[in-house]
């Protein structure tokens, strides 16, 4: 059987997923790929760096770039780095997919909309439609949105319920340039395993700590080695203050143990192999405003 990924009419390209924090960009990427790549939590602004998810269809390969929610309220070096990730993603993709929350359109959404390119296809995904009491509520909402900008396509979806996500990928594929696939059918990300491991630990900080502490935490992978099919990983959780360290560790190390157990389980699922994970907590005051530390942690 001929390889469809090299057919003359096959399409391949990059698609940036953009939107304000907490509209469901990461959940949408995970649904598109069919695997957890981008970390999620109920707290906003979880994603800090761009993550690429690869979706290969019969006639197209879509390279989705999940970007941080654009930061308009804080000016730390970390937030400036996150905003650069958004603008760089917009500059280097073939299609832009903006995500809005159904029946919610804010000044932040308008600000992001003003940054969208005018020389490439721009789609709109209206997410969380499962929360609407009546689907007819979408019609006046779409009219309201299109007064601010015209989109090439507008598609209502629910990432959490996996509704219309497959249809979204097929519609976007029509706008990609004709080109052969870059990756094989079974590849799902460009991100390294080291990066994904750090992200999975960081996700557990958002899920198991309070409302504020996860935002002043970072994760560094100190050691990542393969022993057969076993991955041995040592990681440091970076906190801003000594008092934060005690909260992360918990009584007799109980919280740190739970963070490690949950992260290891997710790593074993994603990497399809056993993982030995060691976690440490280190204090680096002011790390989020220290360009040297940010560079060490992988923030450009």
N, C-alpha and C positions, 0 to 999 in steps of 0.2 A: 504494500500500500504506500503511495507517495506521501512524503512529509508535508502536511498542510502548513506548517510554520514557515516554510520557504516558498509557498505558492506566490504567484505573481501579484495576487490581490490581497495578500496578508498585510495586516496593519499592526504597527508597534509604536508605542510612544509613552511619554511621561504625563501623568495627570496629578496636579497639585490639589490636595484637599485643604481648603481654607475655611476659616470662620472664627467667630469669637469663642472664648473658652466655654466649655461645657455644652456645646450643641450636639455632641455625639460623633465627632470626627473619628476618634480612635476606634469606637465601637463599630462604626461603618467600615473602616479599613479591615478590621478583624473579620467581619461578616463577608466582605468581598473576597478576602483571601481564604477564608474557611479555617483560620488558625489564629491563635492569639499572638500577635506581633507587637501591637501597640498597647501600652498599659492603660487601664481604665480605672476610674473610681467615681464616686458620687461628687467628689470635690472638683472644682474647676481648675484649669491650668495645670493638668497633670503632665501632659507631653511637653518636653523641653527641647528636643532635637528632632530633626526630620528623620522619618523612618519610611523605607520603601517596601511596599508589598507588591508581589508579582502575581498577576491573574492572567492565566493563559486560556483563551477560548479557542473554539475551532478555527476561527478566522482572524484572531487578533491576540496580541499580548499587551496588557495594560500594566504600566509600572506606576502604581499609586504612591504618592509622597504625602504622608501624614505630617502636617506641620503643627507647631505650637499655636495655641490661640494667641492672636495679636495682643500685645500688652500695651495699654494706653494709660495706665494709672501709676506705674512705678518705674523708676529710672535706674535701677541697679545694673551693674555690669552683666549679670545673668539675664535680666529681662531684655537688655539691649541685644545680647547674643541671640535670644529667642526671636526677637523681631527681625534680626538679620536672616535667620533661618527661613522666615516666612517670605521676605522680599527676594531672597536668592532662589527660593523654590519657584516663585512666580516668574522669575526671569528665565528659567531654564526648562520650562515644560511646554508641551504641545497643547494641552487642554487644562482649563482650570475648573474645578468643581467647588462651588461655594455651598456651604451647609448652613441652613437656617433652622431654627426650632419652630415647629408649627405654631402659628398664631402668636409669635413673639418677634417683634422687630424693633431693635433698640438703636440708640445713637452709635453704639459700638459696631453694630451690623452695617450701618450707613458708612461709617469710617472705613471699614474693610472693603465695602463695595466700591468706594472711591479709588482704591488701590488696584482694582482688577484691571488686567490689560485689555486694550481695545483691539489688538491685532491678532488675537487668538480666540478660538471658541471658548465660551464660558457657560457652564451649566449651573443650574440651581437644584440642589436636593433639599426638599423640605422634609426634615426629619421629625421623629416623634409623633407621627400622625395617629398612632394608636391612642394617644392621650386626648384626642378630640372627641367630644361627645357626638358630633355630627360631621360627617365628611364634607357636607355642603359648606361648612365654615371655611374650607380651603379657598373657595372661589373669591370671596371679597378680600381674603388675605393675599392671594396671588395678584389681584388687581392693584392692591396697595403697593406691593413690592415692585411691580413692573412700571409704576410711575417714576421710580428712581433709576431703573436700569432695565434694558432689554436683554434677555438671556436667550441663548441658542436653543436650550431645552430646559423645561421645568418638570421635575419628577418628584411626586410625593413618595416618601419611603418611611419605613420604621426599621432602623438598624437593630434595635433591641429585640424585635419580633421577627426579624429577617424577612420583612415584607417588601417586595419589589426591588430588592437589592440586586438580584441577578439581572432583572430587566434594565436597571440603571447601568450596569457594566456593558450590556449589549448596545445601549444607546450611545454611550460615550465612545465605544469602539469605532463607530461610524465616522467619528471626527478625527481619528488618529491618522498620521501619514502612512502611506504604503511603504512598508519596510519589513524585512524578515525578523523573526524573533531573536532576541538577544540572549535569552535564557532557555534552559530546557523545561519541559512540561512540569517536572516535579520540583523546581526551585520556586520558593515563595517569598524570598527577601534578598535584598542586597546587604542588609545589615549583618555585621559579624556576630558570632556566638558570644563573644566577650561583651559586646554592647547589649545584646538581648538579655544576657544574664544579669547585668547591672540594672537594666530596666525592670526586670521581674522582681528583684529585691526592692527597688524603689517603689514599685506598685504596692508591695505589702506595707511599706511605711505609710502610704496614703490610706490604706484600708484599716490598719491596726492602731495608728496613732491618732491624736486629737486633730482639731481643725487647722491649727497653725503650724505645728512642728514639722510636718512633712515638707513644707515650703522652704525650710532652712536646713534641710538634709540633702545630701548627695551620696552617690555610691561609686566607689572606685574598685575595679577588679585588679587585685594585686598579683594574682597567680591563676593561670588557666592552662592546665596541661592535660593531655590525653594519655590514659594508660589502658591500651586496648580500646574497649568501648566505654570505659569509665572516664568521666570528666572530673578532675579535681580542681575545685575553684576556691580561692580565698578572696574575700571581698571586705572592704572597709566602708562602713557607714560614716560619713563625715557630718558632724554637727557643729553648730555655732558656739555653744556654751557648755560648760561642764554640767550644768543642771540638766541640759537636754540629754546628755549621755545616760544619766540615771533613768530617765523616762524611757529611752529606747531599750535599755537593758532590762528594765523591769525588776520586780521582786525576785531575787535569787536567779536572775537571768531568764525568767519565764517568757517575757515579751520577745526578747531577742531570739530565743529558741523557737517561738511560734513563727516569727518572721522568717527564720531560716528554713523551717519545715515546709511552710507554704510555698516559699520561693523555690526550694529544691524540687517539690512535687511538680510545679509548673515547668521547671527546666527539663525534668525527665520526660514530660509529655511533649514539649516542643522539640527537644533534641533527640528524642526516641532512644534514650540510653540512660544508664545509671549516672547519678551525679553525687559527688561528695562535696558538700558545701561548708565552708568555715566562714563565720562572720565576726568582724571586730568593729568596735565603735571608737572613732578618733575625733578629738576636738580641734577644729581649725577656725578660730574666731574670724569673722568677716569674710569667709570664703566666697560668698556670692558676689562680693565687690572686689575680689582679688583676681585680676586678669591672669596672673601666673597660675594660680590654683585652677581657675576655670579651664585654662588650656590643658593642664594635666588631666582634668576630668573629661576632656574631649569637646569642650565648648569653644567654637572658633570666635 
